[in-house]
Structure formats: C-alpha cells, structure tokens
C-alpha cells in the first residue's frame, strides 16, 4: 500500500492524505494503520527514541481516502477534539457515484440510525436516529459515473455513503451501501478533499486540499471538473 502524503506539519499537528484501504487506528485485524505509520515516521524524522506521540482527534473510514489530522502533542489533541466536536471545522469531500443526480445541486436531510451489530447506518424513524445534513453539487459527468462535491453540515457515521445511496446514486465500489461491484483495492471512491480550520495553538487560518487518488477514473473526472 502506498504511504500517506504529508499536507501540513508543525510542532503541534501533522495533516496527511491517507490512501484508501488504510485504517486510521488499529483494530482486530492487526493491519498496519495510519497511527502506527505516523508514530514511526515522526520518531524517525525527528530522531525521537521509541515512538512519537500521535493523537487522533477524528477518524476517516478505512475505504475512504483523503485528509486526516493527527495531533503531535496532548495540548493540540485536546484543542482539536474541541474543534471537531464543536463543528468548527469545514469539511469538503469528493465522491464518484453511479449515474448522475437529476438535480445538479441540492441539500439532503435525513435521520440516521447506527446499528452497532452490523456497523451500518440506516435512514430511520428510530427514537435514537440523528439528523444528518449535507449539500452536494455535480462537478463532472462521465459515461457511467459522476463526480460530486459534498459539504457536510453534520458528521454522522457513514453519512455521505448512506445519503447518496438514498437518492439512488451509491458511491463507486461501496458494496455496503448499494454499489454494484467492489473496487480492486478494497476502497471506495470517496475522498476527503478539503479541510478548513483555525489552528488551535497559532490561531493561523489553515486551508488544505488533498489531490485525488491516482487511479484513471479519479483523474478523468477531476480533470473535467
């Protein structure tokens, strides 16, 4: 698997673009994860003994590519946790979906319930369902697939995947949420494209953009955007 690429780094934060298929945090599979990579990479580059401190203020699904923020100090971790929980961070995703939405730009609002047993989320009237809102815009249209820009207003479990399936346009490769077939790399065509926030220590305005993955479909549709 390709290594993550560094988009921004200072004494407090390390922001990378994660390849599709890489876990952010270790799980029962024992597969090498982004946290492992970062602990070793920072320690090697800065000649630290053992592993460097790396905190995870947020996650990105394993099959999704794109921007992940890592904290290099406990102070930065606590402050980034507050930013993410307070929704003080703007997130933009790119998604390649099957077909093309009839409405080129829309705001989607659903109530989602996460089933802990199946680890899936569903549109539901369950009393514990939470409101999920996103806005999408069609950027490019191909023969069978379209490229959408997606801006999140909420951050629910698998939100983009569920809501795009709900309008009849599942994300390419996302078998869990309606795609016809999987991708060969085990990923899906969902990419955390942009992140904007105020640096929790320096108060600098940070705006980061992650280039799309290098596969032909991403390149063809993003170049048409």
C-alpha positions, 0 to 999 in steps of 0.5 A: 500500500502506498504511504500517506502524503504529508499536507501540513506539519508543525510542532503541534499537528501533522495533516496527511492524505491517507490512501484508501484501504488504510485504517486510521487506528488499529483494530482486530485485524492487526493491519498496519494503520495510519497511527502506527505509520505516523508514530514511526515516521515522526520518531524517525524524522525527528530522531525521537527514541521509541515512538512519537506521540500521535493523537487522533482527534477524528477518524476517516473510514478505512475505504475512504481516502483523503485528509486526516489530522493527527495531533503531535502533542496532548495540548493540540489533541485536546484543542482539536477534539474541541474543534471537531466536536464543536463543528468548527471545522469545514469539511469538503469531500469528493465522491464518484457515484453511479449515474448522475443526480437529476438535480445538479445541486441540492441539500439532503436531510435525513435521520440516521440510525447506527446499528452497532451489530452490523456497523451500518447506518440506516435512514430511520424513524428510530427514537435514537436516529440523528439528523444528518445534513449535507449539500452536494453539487455535480462537478463532472459527468462521465459515461457511467459515473459522476463526480460530486462535491459534498459539504457536510453540515453534520458528521454522522457515521457513514453519512455521505455513503448512506445519503447518496445511496438514498437518492439512488446514486451509491458511491463507486465500489461501496458494496455496503451501501448499494454499489454494484461491484467492489473496487480492486483495492478494497476502497471506495471512491470517496475522498476527503478533499478539503479541510478548513480550520483555525489552528488551535495553538497559532490561531493561523487560518489553515486551508488544505486540499488533498489531490485525488487518488491516482487511479484513471477514473479519479483523474478523468473526472477531476480533470473535467471538473 
